[in-house]
Amino acid sequence: MPNELLIALVAGFGGMFGWGLADFFAKKTIDELGDVMTLAWAGVFGTITFLIASMYAVLVKGLPVIVPTSPTVWGLLVFFGALQAAVYIFAYRGFGKGQVGLLAPVFASFSGVVAVTSILFFGEPTSGSQLFALAVIFCGIVLLNADMQALSSMRLKWNSIAGLSDVLIATVLAAVWTILWDRFLGGENWLFYALYMFIFMTITVFVWAYARQLSFAVTRGGLWKFIAAIGFCETIAYIAISLGYGATSYVSIVAILSGAFALPTIVLARLFLGERTTKMQTVGSLVIVAGTILVVMV
């Protein structure tokens, strides 16, 4: 297996499990703290984790500290941080308004948009067998996030589904962010650029919370361990995908694999929270696993 492909696979799985674990721990905090403040405080712990990872890279691995000198680069880092914060805000707001079973497949489609765009318009090298494997994984993602009972009972037009407009905006923004972030990263600069982007994302969420006059208080001390775990896992995800986009040309593999983050969330929720999985989720999980095996084999 080529080294670049191996890095892309590791990056994709890092994004999948990082975001999947973060969503699992968020189940313990969002009901009490709210989605925005969970994201904000998790960002603080994520920033600390990012700083530790950066110090390790410098002190142990001997990587140079990258501090941009161009105002344009700093402006773009602020833009990427604010844009990613907007993705979370619109997605959570949409999910809060409507049925997640109807809206989650829409948001999950962003990874497919990224893969198609990268292959068709940016000349990403790929083979027919890889395309087939990625298509299998993407189908599994849609099945995993879909609620067929909600879909079958829906008698409304798509333009009247509660929360759909917010989730569509989040989906488009997520695809745009991913494509532009891949084009922006400059190889060896990916770690520090990801750190700066993450800091600006966290600041944006706090500014949004302040503008909405949300309480910053964490009323129960027991929530902090889950918030810290969310921040740590989010950082793992961003470090992983930034490595994949910055060090490889396999954008579609990183995007599709990391986009399957619902898989570890559902498995962990079933194992530790006693949540029941639907037949469609089971089928989707198996399809993702099968597609992942195909990607590794081809």
N, C-alpha and C positions, 0 to 999 in steps of 0.2 A: 504494500500500500504506500503511495507517495506520501512524503512527510507533510506536504501542504494539505492534502486531503485529511490526514490524521488530525492535524491541528483544527481543521474545520469541523470535524466530527466531535472532538473534545469541546470546542467552543459551543457548538449547537447543544450538546448534552448539558454543558454548564449553564447555558441560558434556560434550558428546559427545567432542570432540577432547581436552579436558583430561584426563578420566578414561581415554580410550582410549590416549593417549600414556603416561600414568602406568602403566597396566597393561603396556604394551609394554616400558618401561624396567624394570619390576618383574621381568620374565622374566630379567633379568641379575643380580638380587640375591637373590631369594627362596630359591633352592636353597642358597646359601651362608650367607645371613644369617638366613633364616627370615621368615615373613610378618609376625609381630608387630613384630620389631625393624626390618624394612624400613619398616613403617608409622610406627613411632615416630621414627626418625631422619629419614625424609622429612618428618614433621611439623615438625621443627626448621627445615629449609630452607624448608618452606612458610610457616612463621610469619615467617621473615625476609623472604620475598617479599611476604607480606601487609603487613608493616610498611613496606616500600619503597613498595608501591602506595598505602598510606594516607598516607604522607608526601607523595607526588606529588599526591594528591587535595587535600591541605591546602595545600601550598606553591605548587603550580602552578595548580590549578583553584579554589583559594579556598574549598574546602568546610570547614565548621566541624568541629572535633574533637568527636565524640559520646562522652561518658563517662556511662553511666547513673548516676543517683543513687538509684534505687530498689533496695532489697535483693531485691525480687521479680524485677525484671528480671535482676539478676545471677544469681539462683537459676535462672531459666529458661535463661540462657545456659550455665550449668554443666550443666543438664539436657540441653540440645540437644547440647552437646559430648560428654557421656558416652553419650548415646543413639546418636550417629553412630559413636562408637568401638565400641559394642556391635554395630552393624550389621556393621562390618568383621570383628570378632572372630568372631562367629557364622558369617558367610559363609565366611571362610577356614578355620575349623575344620571346617565341613561339607564344603567342597571337598576338604580333606585326608583326610577319612574315606572318601568315596565317589567315584563317577564324575562328573567335571565335566560330561560330555555329558548326564547325566540331571538334574543339579542346577542347571546354569546357566539353563535355560529357566524353572525355578521362580523363581529370584531375579530374572530379567529381567522377570517379570510385575509387579513392584512399580510400575513406571511406568504400566501399564494401570490398576491399582487406584487410583493417585493421580488419573489423568485422569477415570475414571468417578466417583469420589467428588467431585471438584471440580465436575464438570458437573451431577451429579444433586442433590447436597446443598448446594453453596455457590453455585449459580446462576451459574456461569461462562458468559459470553456465547459462543455458538458457533453455527455454521451446520451444516446437513446435509452440505454438501460438506467442511467442515473435519473433521467427525466421521468421514466416510468416509476421508479422507486419514490421519488419526491411526490409524484401525483398520488401514489398510494398513501403516503404519510399524510398529505393534505386532506384526502378523503376521510382518513381516520380522525383528523382533528375536527372536521365538521361534524362527523357522527358523534364524537366524544362530547361535543358542546351542545348538540341538538337535543331538544325535548320534543319527541314526536307527539306526545299527548297534547302538549300546548299547541303544536303546529296543526294537528288534526282537528282540534276544537276551535281553531281561530276562524271566525267568520268576518273579520274586518279586513279592509284593504290595507296594503302595506303602508300607505301614506298616513294611516290613522293609528298605527301601533305606537303605544306610549313608549317614549324613550328612544325610538328608532333614529330620529334626526341626530340626537346627541351621540349615539353609538356609531352612526355613519361618519360623523365628523371625526370621532376618535379613530376610526378605522383608517380614514384617509390620512389623518395626521401621523398615525403610527407608520403607515407605509412610506410617506414622504420623509419622516424622520430617519427611518432605517436606510432608505436609499441614499439620502444626502449624507448621513453619518458615515456610511461606507465610503462615499466619494471624498469626504473631508479628511478622514484619518490618514495620517502620513506614515504608515509603517511603524517605525520605532517609536513614534510619538503617542501611540495609542493609549498607553497606560495613564500618562499624565493628562492627556486631553480628556479621557474618560473621567478622571478625578475632578477636573475643573467643571466639566459638564454636569456631573452629579451634584456638585456644590451649588451651582446655579439653579438646578432643578429644585433642590431642597429649599433654597431661598425663595424661589417663585411660589412654591406651595405655601410657605409661611406667609408671604405677602398676600396671597389669595385668601388664606384663613383670616388674616387680620382685616382685610377689606370686607369680609363677610361677618366680621365680629364674632367669630367662633372662639370658644373658650380654649385656652392652651393647657388647662389643667388636666392632669392625669389623676383621677380621683381614687383609683385603687392601685396600691403599690405592686400587686401581683401582675399587673399588665406589662410592667417594664421589661420583664424577661422575654415576653412575646414580641414586644416592639423591637428590642435589641436583636432578636432572632430574625425578624422581618428585614431589618436594616442590613444585617450580615448577609442574608441570602440574596437580597436585591443587589448588593455589591458584587457577590460572586457572579450573578447573572450578567451585570454590566461589564465586568472585567472579562468574562468569557466571550461575550459577543463582540466586544471591542477588539479582543485578540483575533477573533475569527475574521472580522472585517478589515482589520489593519494589517494582518500578516498573511492572508490568503486571498485568493480570487474566487473562492467558492461561496459567494454571497447567498445563493439559493439554499445550499445545504444548511448553513448557519441559521438562516431565517426560518426555514421550514421546521427544523428540529427544535429550535428554541420556541417556536410558536406552538409546540405541543405541550406547553407548560401545564395544561389542565390535567394531563395524565398522572403525574405524581401527586397532584392535589387530591384528585378523586381517590386514588389508591390509599393515600394516607388517611383521608377522611373516613374511608370504609374501615381501615384497620384500627384506628385510634379513637374515632368519634362515633363509630357505629352507624354512619350514614349508609343508606342503601344505594346501590348502583342499579341503573336501568339496564335492560338488555342492550339498548342502543349504545350505552357507554361501554359495556363489555365488548361489544363488537368493535367499536371505535378504538378501544385500547389494543385489541388484538391486531387490528389493521395497522395501527401505528408501529407496533412491535415488528410486524412482518415487513413493513416498508423500511424500517430502520435496519433490519437484517439485510435487506436487499441493497441498501446504500453501502453498507460495509462490504458486502460481497463483490459489488461491481466497481 
